[in-house]
Amino acid sequence: MIHPTILEKLEKLPESLQTEVLHYIEFLLEKQATRPLQSETSKKRRLAGSMKGTFVLPLPDNFDEPLELTNAAACTEYEKKYGYGSLAGKIVISDDFDEPLKDLKDYM
């Protein structure tokens, strides 16, 4: 049972921390009292996104499959905008990129 374990650990804490534990218990009791009763299905749904600030969206079954563009014009436009080589000339790497750094010469 968890009750004796909690009491043992609580007795080991200094009084200031015991007061913090008491405040936290009061907070939890207040939170539980203000929470509306939930049905079993909503409890399961809440567990899917149990982190604070998350929620479950109604996603289609195929949401993780790759997007296929069926319109030929849309495919061409997409490839022009994001296709291979779309960043050509925008990223420059110096010629001595693979050379050892002068600052690390003492360590090599």
N, C-alpha and C positions, 0 to 999 in steps of 0.2 A: 504494500500500500504506500502511496506517495506522501500521505499526511505526516508520519513520523520522520521521514527524511527531510521534509521541509522544515519541521520544527528543529531538528538537529542542526541544520545549516543556519537557520535563523538565530539560534542561540550563540553561534560562533561569531556573528557579526557584531560590530560595535553598535551602540544605541542609536547613533545618527543614521546608520544604514538600515537599522531595523525600522526607524521612522519612515525612511524612503520606501521600504518594502510595504509598510502599512498603507502609505499613500498610493502606491501602485495597485495594491489589492482593491482599495476603494475606487480607484479609477476603473479597474476592470469590472467591478460590480455595477458601477453606474453605466458603463458602456453596455453591459449585458442587459440591464433593465430597460434601456432606451431602444435596444435593437428590436425591430418587429419580428414576430414569429415567421419562420421561413419553412416552406414546404421542402420535402426531400429532394425534389428535382432542382430547386433553386440552390440548395446547399451543394449539390454536385456541380452545378454550373459555376458557383462561386469558387470552388476549388480549382477549376480550370484556369482561372486568372486570379489566384489568391493574393498576389502582391498588391499593395495599396496603389491605387491609381490605374489599375489595369481593368479591362473589361473584355467580354467575349463578343466578337462580331459574328453575325450570321454569314459565314463564308461559304461559297459554293464548294462542292466536293472536289472539283478539279482546280482549286485555287493555286496549287503548287506546280501545276504542269506549265511547260513553257508556252509563252504567248505566240500564236501563229497569226501573222497578218495575211488575211485572205485577199485583200485588195492589192493588185499589182502596183498601182500608183503609190499606195501607202508603203509597200515594201521598198520601192525604189527611194522614196523620200526618207524612210527610216535608215536605209543603207547610206545615203548621202550624208545624213546628219551624224550617225553614230557608227558607221561601218569601219572596216579595217583601214587603218591609215588616216583616220580623221584627226589625229593629233600630230601628223607628220610635219616636221619643221617647228613645232612648238616646244619640244623638249630637246635640250642640248646637253650633251655630256662631253666634258673636256677630254682632250686627247690623253692626258696623263691620269685618267680616272683609276686605272689599275696599278699605278706606281705606288710604292711605299711612301707614307707620309714622312716629311722631314722631322717633324716633332717626335716621332716614334723611333727614330733611327737608333737611339741608345738602347732600346729594348729588343732590337732584332739581332 
